[in-house]
Amino acid sequence: MDENFTIMIHKLLYTLGSSIRNPSLRKHLAFLEKTHYWSKKELEDYQFFKLKELLNYSYDNSIFYRKHFTSNNFNPNDLKKISDIKKIPMLQKSDLLKNNSTIHTNWLGKKFKAITSGSSGNSLSFQRDESADSFNRAVTQYCYSWYNVHPWHRNGYFWGFNYTFEKKIRTNFLDFLQNRFRVFSYQKSELKFFIKKLSKAVYIHGYSSMIYQVARLINQGGLTKPKGIIFIKGTSEKIYKNYHKEVIKAFGSKIRSEYGATESGIIAFECPAGSMHINMEGVIVEEVNNEIVVTNLQMRSFPIIRYRLGDYIKLASNSIKCNCGRNHSILEEVTGRIGQLVYGKNEIYPSLIFYYIFKNLDLHHSISLNYQIIQKEKGKLFIRIEQHLKQIEIKKIDSEFVKYFGQDIQYDIQEKCILHSEKEKLKSFISHLHYEF
């Protein structure tokens, strides 16, 4: 079958399917194309308008938010500028779980059930209204267009394992409708079959650790490199710096980052110039004590207002301008998960320390490592490194750990480790301890 004809068929299927499932998608996509080169002031004015609309709607239609605002002496009509949002106390996942039913509004329109992964705690289930769902899909489609890629193009997907036979059949059917194929097993034979199918793919996306592993398999195994891939998206996991070298060698392009969450929608997306632009039309992002606090401006069925997502971040200065010409704020770094503690013999430390240790190794000593750290007992760590280490590199690791922990923590270094897991997304720090202050 002619390739152009195949693309046309899949575009038709996508357009038909999206018009049924997400009827407001085209409207949102047109809006995002309009805001493409808005000034920072125009973007902030829009955010203020949507925020005021959201707060008033939540006050009128959510039992929880009416009580939340009232008990904290906040009236939506008192909002005079975006920064006034700080008058509203922040929420965390336990608040959403505890008050799930009363946070939901009396939204009567079309809704979809959304479920968080639960990788950082209990899974959250809620109803997402069609407009918010369509807006999120429009953001993804719009950002893909920066790379001349469309969702109906042939694509390979690294996501989801341990399917039952019935679920696998259903997933394969849904993938067919989206011109998508995925790998269900990470055995070499399955991966090699997946790599063969990449010959006709335009883009690949999913877990960054698996994109990296497939790139290594191509490079080290002398396999035929896919020629048609023009876009690679990594999401849900940390993208280590030296993933890019293998991925560029295998596919001709680096991994581009998408950052978001089920509750918030897409928060930021990396542009071709390399900046992570915040989706200002969809969210308000605050940096509070290095922690991200997000407000979803589009969702009405389950409002998310000043939500502590659970990540450490760093926002770029407003004076920094991206070469791509967009005026959207820039997310400089997502530095790690909060709430995870490292237990020494006598002291307790934030797990964010590991981010700085390995950043220092790269920045000051040109030692770029893929790592995972596990703690099973107090005062001891297992440091798993993917690369082979030279003696001088081990000494530099020692000096960095001593700088932050002194003699309070002992550790064993294990090199040449396979870090990715077939069971869940890759985590840079895993603790099996449940101590308290």
Secondary structure, 3 states (H helix, E strand, C coil): CCHHHHHHHHHHHHHHHHHHHCCCHHHHHHHHHHCCCCCHHHHHHHHHHHHHHHHHHHHHHCHHHHHHHHHCCCCHHHCCCHHHHHHCCCECHHHHHHCHHHHCCCCCCCEEEEECCCCCCCCCEEEEEHHHHHHHHHHHHHHHHCCCCCCCCCEEEECCCCCCHHHHHHHHHHHHHCCEEECCCCCHHHHHHHHHHHHHCCEEEEEHHHHHHHHHHHHHHCCCCCCCCCEEEEECCCCCCCHHHHHHHHHCCCCEEEEEECCCEEEEEECCCCCEEECCCCEEEEEECCEEEEEECCCCCCCCCCEEEEEEEEECCCCCCCCCCCCCCEEEEEEEECCCEEECCCCEEECHHHHHHHHHHHHHHCCCCCEEEEEEECCEEEEEECCCCCHHHHHHHHHHHHHHHCCCCEEEEECCCCCCCCCCCCCCEEECCCCCC
